């Protein structure tokens, strides 16, 4: 499954490649930085770690993890400048997930915690990250860790997979209705002008923005 994200594509490998989420640069735009993926640890079936996937020949290269006992890393999201990744990490089976920033220029440095939560996505200008807080809903925070703002709380309906539009003026996300069915919504980055776009009887999920401002989604 390929999902556009700026100049990158997300690939869910289900057969020929190891199970995990992969990010690869679109054709003709390789700057030597490769792609990012989380890959299952063969020594521990439930653990995922962060890798860079080269566009040319070569095996995925593990990004050093400075934690004493790395556990889970997933939901990698590239910063627009390609120098950082926002990820979701947990440090133990019972630990709450956290949104952290990985500097590819200094991968041995401690990963910077932004907030408790998961599913980070960068704004096109690289200044803001939207994410799903640990207690549900939807929030945004500046990339330096300041200015956190709650847009929706879990009581408003469970929310998943936020994605900024290419111009940064809208967020698309999945939201459950009172019957537990998922639909695609949008709002402005400040939470205003929230609008439900789909109303089907089947779950509508995983929104992704096209280059011309439309939204692709999966109907399950």
GILIN-V49183 format. One record per run of one state. SS is the DSSP state (H for helix, E for strand, C for the rest). FROM is the first residue (numbers start at 1). TO is the last residue. If there is no record, write none. Layout:
SS,FROM,TO / SS,FROM,TO
This chain:
C,1,1 / E,2,5 / C,6,7 / E,8,13 / C,14,19 / E,20,25 / C,26,34 / E,35,41 / C,42,43 / E,44,53 / C,54,60 / E,61,62 / C,63,71 / E,72,78 / C,79,83 / E,84,90 / C,91,97 / E,98,103 / H,104,106 / C,107,111 / E,112,122 / C,123,127 / E,128,133 / C,134,137 / E,138,142 / C,143,148 / E,149,152 / C,153,153 / H,154,156 / C,157,158 / E,159,164 / C,165,170 / E,171,176 / C,177,181 / E,182,187 / C,188,194 / E,195,196 / C,197,203 / E,204,209 / C,210,214 / E,215,219 / C,220,220
